[in-house]
Amino acid sequence: MSYEKVAQAEEKVIGTKQTLKALEDGIVKELYVASDADYKVIYKVIALAEKNDVPTIKVQSMKKLGKACGIDVSAATVAILK
C-alpha cells in the first residue's frame, strides 16, 4: 500500500536533501522513510518531520522506495507534497 501511494503521488520529492528542504518550506504532507537507510543519513529528516507534525511512514526497502518513485537507484526518503 505505501509503495503504491508513493508511485501514484503526483507531487513528490526524492532524497534526503530535497526532503529536508521541503520540510523546512512546510510543504510536506507525508514522509516515507526506508527502514534499511543509514540512521546518520535520515535522522535530521525524521526530527524535522516530528517537529512539524508530518506523518512519517516507514517502509522496508530503499531499493523498493526508489523503484516506486520511478528511479533506478535506492531512495532513503520520499516526501509527498501538499
C-alpha angles and dihedrals in degrees: 000000000000094000090049091053090052092048092050096046111113097200118040141135122221127210137030100274095049092043091052091051092049091049090051089050090051095235101119119112098177135004125213118199126185113233092216093056118113109264091223088062099047107031094092091051093050093046093050092046091053091047091052094043092242113159110246120206120193119215126189105238138042089200093054091045090054091047091051087055091053096249128124095226133066122271124207095192139017126185123203108213128225 
